[in-house]
Amino acid sequence: MSSTPTALPDPVTLREVYQQQQAYTRITPLLIAESLSKLIHGEVLVKAESLQKTGAFKFRGAVYRLLLLTPEQKQQGVTAYSSGNFARGLAAAGQMLNIKVTLVMPADAPQNKINSARKLGANVVLCQQMEPSREEAAQKLSEDIATQNGSILLHPFDDPEIIKGQSAVGVELMQQLQQRQIQCQSLLCPVGGGSLVAGCSLLFGPFHTSTQVFGIEPEGYAGMNQSLLVNHISRAPGKNLSHCDALLSRSPGKANFEVVRQTSVKGIQVSEPFVVEAVQMAFEELKLVLEPSGAIALGALLQYPSHFRGQTVVAIATGGNIDKALFRELLGR
């Protein structure tokens, strides 16, 4: 690990990034979760990014990243890999900005996410290889394709500009909290590669607020948490069965880890039964359709209510792109 910390973008810069996106994105609501509030004897607010365009926060980073391309790069088109939500967001942003998008997706990615990316005009290539992991195999294939077709290679999360793009969730959330005169003690961010938790920690970390930011990961895939504990990038075992298909990266991105290391983010692992319970609770109480990856921050409150007793907590519900059959199955458990 480098002994010289990377300079971090300041909140003024991040507010400018948010303003650049606003013509393309939508403001998502901040909802009160009454049963979770009672559970922790405090107040729980849910930032419903599942209601963002394309059904996930990933659209924010995708459209911002494409806006940064030069006219020549836009002509070349872009290639990226993704298990689903970034793919859908990038496909929609490409269609909106008239930029050709090629996507490499794991062959076992949810079919609804594959179909959606194709409907939005992206060229989708399925990666059958699963070793050393589905994400690493898809990344390698995307690199090969970008070399072959001369397109611009984009990383779905390990990119300082993507981190800035995803920080828009935090900028918007901070405005909503200020409008309501609410002081948040804990902010819960689902973590796959880490761009969302990195972006939000640039605004809510100890540099600027009294809020503690937590990165929430599925049990067995807590690469960020493990890395923070040992102070260098580490690899989670990744052997557990999990419905959190968007959070199965075994290691955090380098750029993301460098940010969260400096902003004192803490990690929490959530087990599968509490993720399922969170999907059910979101639907029954908040009338939100959440995929398991999008519900995991709520699962953290269900599993560890004593960690947040008496606090005002914001949980980010990151995505709602769930297959109908799986949604019915999870609701029926």
C-alpha positions as CSV (number, residue, x, y, z in Angstrom):
1,M,0.0,0.0,0.0
2,S,1.3,3.4,-0.9
3,S,2.3,5.5,2.0
4,T,1.2,8.7,0.3
5,P,-2.7,9.0,0.3
6,T,-4.4,9.9,-2.9
7,A,-5.9,13.4,-2.9
8,L,-9.7,13.0,-2.5
9,P,-12.3,15.2,-4.4
10,D,-14.0,17.7,-2.1
11,P,-17.8,18.1,-1.6
12,V,-17.8,21.2,-3.9
13,T,-16.5,19.2,-6.8
14,L,-19.0,16.4,-6.1
15,R,-21.9,18.8,-6.1
16,E,-20.8,20.0,-9.5
17,V,-20.7,16.4,-10.7
18,Y,-24.3,16.0,-9.4
19,Q,-25.4,19.1,-11.3
20,Q,-23.9,17.7,-14.5
21,Q,-26.0,14.6,-14.1
22,Q,-29.3,16.2,-13.2
23,A,-30.6,16.5,-16.8
24,Y,-30.4,12.7,-17.1
25,T,-31.2,11.3,-13.7
26,R,-34.2,11.5,-11.3
27,I,-34.4,12.4,-7.7
28,T,-35.2,9.3,-5.6
29,P,-37.3,9.5,-2.4
30,L,-36.2,9.2,1.2
31,L,-38.7,7.0,3.0
32,I,-39.3,6.3,6.7
33,A,-39.2,2.6,7.6
34,E,-41.4,2.4,10.6
35,S,-40.9,-1.2,11.6
36,L,-37.1,-0.9,11.4
37,S,-37.3,2.4,13.4
38,K,-39.1,0.6,16.2
39,L,-36.7,-2.3,16.0
40,I,-33.7,0.0,16.7
41,H,-35.6,2.4,18.9
42,G,-34.5,5.2,16.6
43,E,-35.3,6.3,13.1
44,V,-34.6,4.5,9.9
45,L,-34.8,6.2,6.5
46,V,-34.4,4.4,3.2
47,K,-32.9,6.1,0.1
48,A,-34.9,4.3,-2.6
49,E,-32.3,4.2,-5.5
50,S,-34.3,1.3,-6.8
51,L,-36.5,4.0,-8.3
52,Q,-33.6,5.6,-10.2
53,K,-33.7,5.2,-14.0
54,T,-32.9,1.6,-15.0
55,G,-33.8,0.5,-11.5
56,A,-30.5,1.1,-9.8
57,F,-28.0,3.8,-8.6
58,K,-25.5,2.5,-11.2
59,F,-27.1,4.7,-13.9
60,R,-25.7,7.8,-12.2
61,G,-22.1,6.7,-12.5
62,A,-22.6,5.3,-16.0
63,V,-24.1,8.5,-17.5
64,Y,-21.5,10.7,-15.8
65,R,-18.7,8.5,-17.2
66,L,-20.0,8.7,-20.7
67,L,-20.5,12.5,-20.4
68,L,-16.7,12.7,-19.8
69,L,-15.8,11.1,-23.1
70,T,-14.2,13.2,-25.9
71,P,-16.1,13.4,-29.2
72,E,-13.5,11.0,-30.7
73,Q,-14.0,8.5,-27.8
74,K,-17.7,8.7,-28.2
75,Q,-17.3,7.7,-31.9
76,Q,-15.2,4.7,-30.8
77,G,-17.8,3.4,-28.4
78,V,-17.3,1.7,-25.1
79,T,-16.9,-1.8,-23.7
80,A,-17.4,-2.9,-20.1
81,Y,-18.2,-6.0,-18.1
82,S,-21.0,-6.2,-15.5
83,S,-23.2,-8.7,-13.8
84,G,-26.2,-6.6,-14.4
85,N,-27.0,-3.2,-13.0
86,F,-24.1,-1.3,-14.4
87,A,-24.7,-3.0,-17.7
88,R,-28.3,-1.8,-17.8
89,G,-27.3,1.7,-16.7
90,L,-24.5,1.9,-19.3
91,A,-26.8,0.6,-22.0
92,A,-29.4,3.2,-21.2
93,A,-26.8,6.0,-21.0
94,G,-25.3,4.9,-24.3
95,Q,-28.7,5.0,-26.0
96,M,-29.5,8.4,-24.5
97,L,-26.1,9.9,-25.6
98,N,-25.9,7.9,-28.9
99,I,-22.8,6.0,-27.9
100,K,-22.3,2.4,-29.0
101,V,-22.0,0.1,-25.9
102,T,-20.6,-3.5,-25.8
103,L,-21.2,-5.4,-22.6
104,V,-19.7,-8.6,-21.3
105,M,-22.0,-10.3,-18.8
106,P,-21.5,-13.5,-16.9
107,A,-23.5,-16.3,-18.4
108,D,-25.3,-16.8,-15.1
109,A,-26.3,-13.2,-14.7
110,P,-30.1,-12.8,-14.2
111,Q,-31.9,-13.2,-17.5
112,N,-34.0,-10.1,-16.9
113,K,-30.8,-8.0,-16.7
114,I,-29.3,-9.5,-19.8
115,N,-32.6,-8.9,-21.7
116,S,-32.9,-5.4,-20.5
117,A,-29.4,-4.4,-21.6
118,R,-30.1,-5.9,-25.1
119,K,-33.5,-4.0,-25.3
120,L,-31.6,-0.8,-24.6
121,G,-29.4,-1.3,-27.7
122,A,-26.2,-2.7,-26.2
123,N,-24.3,-5.5,-27.8
124,V,-24.2,-8.2,-25.1
125,V,-21.6,-10.9,-25.0
126,L,-22.0,-13.7,-22.5
127,C,-19.0,-15.0,-20.7
128,Q,-19.1,-18.7,-20.0
129,Q,-15.9,-18.8,-18.1
130,M,-16.2,-18.7,-14.3
131,E,-12.6,-19.0,-13.1
132,P,-10.9,-17.5,-11.1
133,S,-14.2,-15.8,-10.6
134,R,-17.1,-14.8,-12.8
135,E,-16.2,-11.1,-12.5
136,E,-12.5,-11.6,-13.3
137,A,-13.3,-13.8,-16.3
138,A,-15.7,-11.3,-17.6
139,Q,-13.2,-8.5,-17.1
140,K,-10.6,-10.4,-19.1
141,L,-13.0,-11.0,-21.9
142,S,-14.0,-7.3,-22.0
143,E,-10.4,-6.3,-22.2
144,D,-9.8,-8.6,-25.2
145,I,-12.9,-7.3,-27.0
146,A,-12.0,-3.7,-26.4
147,T,-8.6,-4.4,-27.9
148,Q,-10.2,-6.1,-30.9
149,N,-12.8,-3.5,-31.7
150,G,-10.8,-0.4,-30.7
151,S,-13.4,0.8,-28.2
152,I,-12.9,2.6,-24.9
153,L,-12.6,0.1,-22.0
154,L,-14.6,1.1,-18.9
155,H,-14.5,-0.5,-15.5
156,P,-17.8,-0.8,-13.7
157,F,-16.6,0.4,-10.3
158,D,-12.8,0.7,-10.1
159,D,-12.5,4.2,-11.7
160,P,-12.1,7.5,-9.9
161,E,-14.6,9.1,-12.2
162,I,-17.2,6.4,-11.6
163,I,-16.7,7.0,-7.8
164,K,-17.5,10.7,-8.4
165,G,-20.5,9.7,-10.5
166,Q,-21.9,7.5,-7.8
167,S,-21.2,10.1,-5.1
168,A,-24.3,11.9,-6.5
169,V,-26.4,9.5,-4.3
170,G,-24.7,11.1,-1.3
171,V,-25.0,14.6,-2.6
172,E,-28.7,14.2,-3.1
173,L,-29.2,12.4,0.2
174,M,-27.4,15.2,2.0
175,Q,-29.7,17.8,0.5
176,Q,-32.7,15.8,1.5
177,L,-31.5,15.4,5.1
178,Q,-30.7,19.1,5.4
179,Q,-34.1,20.1,4.1
180,R,-35.7,17.9,6.8
181,Q,-33.1,19.1,9.4
182,I,-32.1,15.5,10.1
183,Q,-28.7,14.4,11.5
184,C,-27.8,10.9,10.4
185,Q,-25.5,8.9,12.7
186,S,-25.0,5.9,10.4
187,L,-25.2,5.5,6.6
188,L,-25.4,1.9,5.3
189,C,-24.2,1.3,1.7
190,P,-24.2,-2.0,-0.1
191,V,-20.8,-3.0,-1.4
192,G,-19.8,-5.0,-4.5
193,G,-16.7,-3.4,-5.9
194,G,-17.2,-0.3,-3.7
195,S,-17.9,2.7,-5.9
196,L,-21.1,3.7,-4.0
197,V,-19.6,3.4,-0.5
198,A,-16.5,5.3,-1.6
199,G,-18.5,8.1,-3.3
200,C,-20.8,8.5,-0.3
201,S,-17.9,8.4,2.2
202,L,-16.4,11.4,0.5
203,L,-19.4,13.4,1.7
204,F,-20.5,11.7,4.9
205,G,-17.2,10.5,6.4
206,P,-15.5,12.0,9.4
207,F,-13.8,14.7,7.3
208,H,-17.2,16.5,6.8
209,T,-19.9,15.1,9.1
210,S,-20.4,13.0,12.3
211,T,-21.9,10.2,10.3
212,Q,-20.3,6.7,10.3
213,V,-20.4,5.1,6.9
214,F,-20.8,1.3,6.8
215,G,-20.1,-0.9,3.8
216,I,-22.6,-3.8,3.7
217,E,-21.6,-7.1,2.1
218,P,-23.0,-10.6,1.8
219,E,-21.5,-13.2,4.1
220,G,-18.6,-14.9,2.4
221,Y,-18.1,-12.0,-0.1
222,A,-16.9,-9.3,2.4
223,G,-13.7,-8.4,0.5
224,M,-14.0,-4.7,1.5
225,N,-14.5,-5.5,5.2
226,Q,-11.6,-8.0,5.2
227,S,-9.4,-5.5,3.4
228,L,-10.1,-2.8,5.9
229,L,-9.3,-5.0,8.8
230,V,-5.8,-5.8,7.4
231,N,-5.3,-2.4,5.7
232,H,-4.5,-3.8,2.3
233,I,-6.6,-5.3,-0.5
234,S,-7.6,-8.8,0.4
235,R,-9.8,-11.5,-1.2
236,A,-12.9,-13.1,0.3
237,P,-13.5,-16.8,-0.1
238,G,-16.6,-16.3,-2.1
239,K,-18.0,-19.9,-1.6
240,N,-21.3,-19.1,0.0
241,L,-24.5,-19.4,-2.0
242,S,-26.0,-15.9,-2.3
243,H,-28.9,-14.3,-4.2
244,C,-26.9,-11.0,-4.1
245,D,-25.7,-11.4,-7.7
246,A,-24.6,-7.7,-7.9
247,L,-22.4,-8.0,-4.8
248,L,-20.3,-11.0,-5.5
249,S,-16.9,-9.3,-6.2
250,R,-14.4,-11.0,-3.9
251,S,-12.0,-8.0,-3.7
252,P,-12.7,-4.3,-3.7
253,G,-11.5,-2.0,-6.5
254,K,-8.2,-0.4,-5.8
255,A,-9.5,3.2,-6.3
256,N,-12.5,2.5,-4.1
257,F,-10.4,0.9,-1.3
258,E,-8.0,3.8,-1.3
259,V,-11.0,6.2,-0.6
260,V,-12.7,4.1,2.1
261,R,-9.4,3.5,3.8
262,Q,-8.9,7.2,4.2
263,T,-12.6,8.0,5.1
264,S,-12.8,5.4,8.0
265,V,-15.5,3.3,6.5
266,K,-16.5,0.2,8.6
267,G,-17.7,-3.1,7.2
268,I,-20.6,-5.4,8.1
269,Q,-21.5,-8.9,6.7
270,V,-25.1,-10.0,6.3
271,S,-26.2,-13.6,6.1
272,E,-28.7,-14.8,3.5
273,P,-31.8,-15.2,5.7
274,F,-31.8,-11.6,6.7
275,V,-31.4,-10.5,3.1
276,V,-34.5,-12.5,2.2
277,E,-36.4,-11.0,5.2
278,A,-35.3,-7.5,4.0
279,V,-36.7,-8.1,0.5
280,Q,-40.0,-9.1,2.1
281,M,-40.1,-6.2,4.5
282,A,-39.4,-3.7,1.8
283,F,-42.2,-5.0,-0.3
284,E,-44.8,-5.3,2.5
285,E,-44.1,-2.1,4.3
286,L,-42.4,0.3,1.9
287,K,-44.0,-1.0,-1.3
288,L,-40.5,-1.3,-2.8
289,V,-39.5,-4.1,-5.2
290,L,-35.9,-4.7,-4.3
291,E,-33.4,-7.3,-5.5
292,P,-31.5,-9.0,-2.7
293,S,-28.4,-6.9,-3.4
294,G,-30.5,-3.8,-3.2
295,A,-32.1,-4.9,0.1
296,I,-28.9,-5.9,2.0
297,A,-28.5,-2.6,3.9
298,L,-32.0,-3.3,5.4
299,G,-30.8,-6.8,6.2
300,A,-28.0,-5.4,8.2
301,L,-30.5,-3.6,10.5
302,L,-32.6,-6.7,10.8
303,Q,-29.5,-8.8,11.8
304,Y,-27.7,-6.3,14.0
305,P,-30.4,-3.9,15.5
306,S,-28.4,-3.4,18.7
307,H,-25.5,-1.9,16.7
308,F,-27.7,1.0,15.8
309,R,-29.9,1.4,18.9
310,G,-31.2,4.9,19.4
311,Q,-29.7,6.2,16.2
312,T,-31.0,7.9,13.0
313,V,-29.9,5.6,10.2
314,V,-30.1,5.9,6.4
315,A,-30.0,2.6,4.5
316,I,-29.5,2.9,0.7
317,A,-31.8,0.5,-1.3
318,T,-29.6,0.3,-4.3
319,G,-31.5,-1.7,-6.9
320,G,-34.8,-3.3,-7.8
321,N,-34.0,-5.4,-10.9
322,I,-35.1,-8.8,-9.7
323,D,-36.4,-11.6,-11.8
324,K,-40.2,-12.1,-11.3
325,A,-39.8,-15.8,-10.5
326,L,-37.2,-15.2,-7.9
327,F,-39.2,-12.4,-6.4
328,R,-42.2,-14.6,-6.0
329,E,-40.0,-17.3,-4.5
330,L,-38.5,-15.0,-1.9
331,L,-41.8,-13.5,-0.9
332,G,-43.2,-17.0,-0.4
333,R,-40.5,-18.1,2.0
